[in-house]
Structures are given as C-alpha cells and as structure tokens.
Amino acid sequence: MLARFHFILFLFVGFNCYSKDREEIVIELAAQGKFEPIVEGLVPIIDMPICKPSDYVYLIYAYMAMGDFKNGLMYSEKWLHKSLEKNDTTNIIKASRYKTENLYFLKDFEGGIESAQFTLRHYSESDSMGIAYLNLLLGLFRHENDENELAYEIYSKIDYDAIVADRRQGEYFTNFAIIYAEKGDLDSSIYCTKQSLSFKADGDNYGKVLCYSNLSSSYVELNDFETALIYLDTAARVELDENNPVYELVFQNYYIAYSKLGMVDSAFVYVEKMKELNNFLFQESLNQEIQDLKNSYDREDNLKTRIVLTSEELERSREQILIWIIIVLFVVIFGGSLLVYLRYKNLKTSRDYLLINQQLLRSQITPHFLFNSLATIQGMILSGKRETAANYLSKFSRLVRLILQNSRHKVVSLDDELEAIKNYLELQKARFSEAFDFLIEVGENINGENTYIPPMLIQPFVENAIDHGFKNIDRKGNLKINIYLEKQSLICQIIDNGIGVNTVSEASIVPKKESLSTTITAERMKLLAKEFKAKADLVVFDREKENEQGTIVLLTIPYTND
C-alpha cells in the first residue's frame, strides 16, 4: 500500500490588520519554535473586542505546529462562526480552509469533504489558485475515503496553470501518482512520482524519501525487485530520522523485495526494523492521547478561573439574581466536570485498547515463531526442496504482511482475518511435517467480504491447539474452525482432538495457567463489548464431557456489516 498523500499547510496571514508590536512578538516567537507562549498570549483575548482575524490565524497556526489539531479545529470553527455572522466572505474562506486542513490531520475525511465543498462555494471564479488548492484537498479526502474514481476525476480537472502559479507542483504530482497507482496504471504513477521528485526543494528530505518509497512500491508491484531496491537504497541515504512514519513503507518494501529475491537474512533485518518502528509510533500515539487528556484538564482550569471572575462580579448584584446565577454556575461546573470525566474514561479505554493491541501483536509475531519458520525454510533449502521452500517463504511473507496490516485497524473483513489464519495454519502444518489437518468452514448466510470483526481474536486459540493440544499425542491432529450466526451473534467455534484443556492445566507448573495471548484476548473482549455495545464472550471447555478427547473454544465476536 502506498504512503499517504504528501500534505503541505497553506498559511494565510493578514499582516495588514495586525498590531505591529504584537505581530513582531508573535513572528519572533514562531521563528524560534516557541508556540506555547503564542497560545498563552492569544487565548485570553480571542473572545475580547480587540481580537482581530489575524489573532485567529496565529493561534490556529501555533496549535497546528504543536500537533494539537483538535484545538486548531475548535478555533477554526469559532472563527468561521463569527465570520458567518458578519457575512465576511474573505474570513469565511480563510477560517474554512484552516478547518479543512485540521480535519485532514484528524483523519475526519467525510468532514473534510463537506468543509472543502463549503469553502469552494464561497470562492469567486477569478481566484484560480484558491480553487486549485481546495480541489487538491478535496481530491485528497476523496482518495482517503476510498473514493478513488472521484479523486481521479477531480485531479483531472484541476487548472495546472494555477498549480504552477501557486508552486504546488510537488503536491499535485505526488497525489496524482498515488491515484494512478490505485487505478493500476503504474507507468503513469511512476511518471508522476518522478515529476514530483524534480520539484522537491533541497531541504525537503521527507518529500524525497516519500517519492523514492512510492517509486519502489510501483516497481514491487511490477515484480522488478532489483529496480525497487535501487530506489530503496536511495531513500536510505537521505538524511532523515528513521523513526519517521514514512519509513514504514520503505522497510516493508525492503522486506518484500529481499524475500522475493530469496535473500532471507536481509529480509529478516527489515522485519525487525518494522517492529521497532511500530513500537515507536505506538508510543508516540500514546503520548499524544496523554497530551490530549492534559489539554482537557487545562480547559477545565480555564473554565474554573472564568467562573471565579464571574462570581466576583455577581457579588455586586442583587441577592435574588446572585442566587439564580450561583445555581446556573453549579450546573455548568457539574456538567463540565462530567464531560471531563467522560472524556478521561474514553481516553483511558482507548489507551488500554492500544496497549492490548500492541501486546497481542507482539505475542503473534514472536522471535520464536520467526526463528522456527526461517529454520524450516533453511532446512528445506539444504535438503534440496527449493520449490517447497519458495512456497513456504511466500506464505510466510504473506502472513507477516497480513498481521502487520490488520493490527493497524480496529476492524478488518472476515475474509482477511481468515486468510491470515489459513496462512498461519499452513506454515505450522509444514513445520510439523503434516502432523495435523485443519478445516475452516463459514456459514452460507455470512458474507466474509462485508462482515468486519476486530483483528487477531481467533489466532491465539489456534496457536494453543497446535502448541499445547497436539503436543505428544499418538494420533494425527485435527483442527476445525466453524464460523456461523446464532441469534444475530457471530460465533467462532474452534475444535481440536488434542489432549484437552484439563490435561494441559494439570500438566502445567502453575495450575489453571493461561497463555499470555489468551489472557490478552480475554481482556480485549471486555473492551470490545463496551466499544461495540454488543455481546463479546469467550468459553473454553474440555471435550471429555462429550466422551471425546480435545478442547472446544467458543468465541462470540462483535461485528459490523458497514
């Protein structure tokens, strides 16, 4: 999958309506990267009569530079509301553009489409550069919203002369290259990417790495792995922090290219780099959630300060009015506290969800599993089974890509999840020399392509069946996975003929000890039940009740058809 669109903020600064002294202070602070003092200085005056449109410009810009796009969006909407009340077309356009940009960074693509269309309706036909820029954004949102044909139609109609006049050729060709790639026109995609690269400034190292990685993706799709490696090596030589998210695609393409060329050791290096980068990005995301929570508390403190000031003024009013005002203030404080509390609960749940997802990903792609898989491939090659080794390596590559891809989404299609399970089972079956058979059945009334479930719920129990259930048995193992609907609930039944969960528990050093992945899944089920507002259940029992050997796992999985 190609990298996200390259996006450069457009800053509208109205110097002509700004106090010179204040302007000089703000510009100096911004040049030094000191955005917090800008925020602290402008927030108190934003609702005062002395506030001017350029105050909003600098405040929103400061929030965006700090990565606080929620506050950037809030003040953009406040500015837009004031401009609409005054029917001030110029500032309606400016405020709406900032709103559109903040929506992009918040990944609210449907909201971004609506905001971009609203802004376009207020432009005059003579403002060709403004219209071209908004269409760049609108096409970007359409692509991110899986409406690639609409994105292509929009970009095909953009006035290229206006793009040149506004010096946005780099953005234009980068975005168009990705649209062409989605359409399967890789030659046009490569052409546009090279055009974009020619417009990159000397210091735009991020843009250069993005272009080289997108070129490598196109050549990977064309199975020209040698050329892909040339562009990947070029990207690696660019001076840029390897923790930058753009390297996720670089490492992934290195892994695919080396795997396809049979260079297993080199491919394994980039599996490790992908893991390290994912860990770093996860921690960054968690830090941002914590910062958002801190901002919520700061807003509460500001609210309390304003309430105190209001109370002091009301003390000079008549007694009856004072009583009513105190009642109103009490309601405001209670409501504000309740909102902050609910926000805190939501953030905590989100953080727990992210932590459990990260733990589950780590438990799935363990060094032990990777080592055993690579050792199996090595054994096949040494024993002369090169065709079998190539097939095994292809499945192993597909499994790693599916797990890394699925772990980044809250829900994935049932078909994608079962494909990952099937790849895992086939790898394990080859590894254990056909020591077990498996069967996956899905009910006829279930559309796997349009049924979406949380990822990585089934795999831990399949792994337990193989690693523990089939261990030391004197017969061929059988594993069956049934997916069916029962009273509008999606049920996953996992049946094996192993030694049984009771025998495993008795043999364990610590009685009733569950595997790490099973424990994580059980905790995750509790969070999913709250998030989906639907039943999510886990039941594990021994088949000795049925006079059979083995274990049955029943998973009630929350799902959606949207």
Sequence and secondary structure as in RCSB ss.txt:
>XXXX:A:sequence
MLARFHFILFLFVGFNCYSKDREEIVIELAAQGKFEPIVEGLVPIIDMPICKPSDYVYLIYAYMAMGDFKNGLMY
SEKWLHKSLEKNDTTNIIKASRYKTENLYFLKDFEGGIESAQFTLRHYSESDSMGIAYLNLLLGLFRHENDENEL
AYEIYSKIDYDAIVADRRQGEYFTNFAIIYAEKGDLDSSIYCTKQSLSFKADGDNYGKVLCYSNLSSSYVELNDF
ETALIYLDTAARVELDENNPVYELVFQNYYIAYSKLGMVDSAFVYVEKMKELNNFLFQESLNQEIQDLKNSYDRE
DNLKTRIVLTSEELERSREQILIWIIIVLFVVIFGGSLLVYLRYKNLKTSRDYLLINQQLLRSQITPHFLFNSLA
TIQGMILSGKRETAANYLSKFSRLVRLILQNSRHKVVSLDDELEAIKNYLELQKARFSEAFDFLIEVGENINGEN
TYIPPMLIQPFVENAIDHGFKNIDRKGNLKINIYLEKQSLICQIIDNGIGVNTVSEASIVPKKESLSTTITAERM
KLLAKEFKAKADLVVFDREKENEQGTIVLLTIPYTND
>XXXX:A:secstr
              GGGS HHHHHHHHHHHHTT HHHHHHHHGGGTTSTT  HHHHHHHHHHHHHTT HHHHHHH
HHHHHHHHHHHT HHHHHHHHHHHHHHHHHTT HHHHHHHHHHHHHHS TT HHHHHHHHHHHHHHHHHTT HHH
HHHHHHTS HHHHHHTT HHHHHHHHHHHHHHHT HHHHHHHHHHHHHT  TT HHHHHHHHHHHHHHHHHTT H
HHHHHHHHHHHHS   TTSTTHHHHHHHHHHHHHHTT HHHHHHHHHHHHHHHHHHHHHHHHHHHHHHHHHHHHH
HHHHHHHHHHHHHHTTS HHHHHHHHHHHHHHHHHHHHHHHHHHHHHHHHHHHHHHHHHHHHHHS HHHHHHHHH
HHHHHHHTT HHHHHHHHHHHHHHHHHHHHHTTSS EEHHHHHHHHHHHHHHHHHHTTS EEEEEEE TT  TTT
 EE SSSSHHHHHHIIIIISTT SS EEEEEEEEEETTEEEEEEEE SS HHHHHHHSSSTT   HHHHHHHHHH
HHHHHHHTS  EEEEEEGGGGT SSEEEEEEE  B  
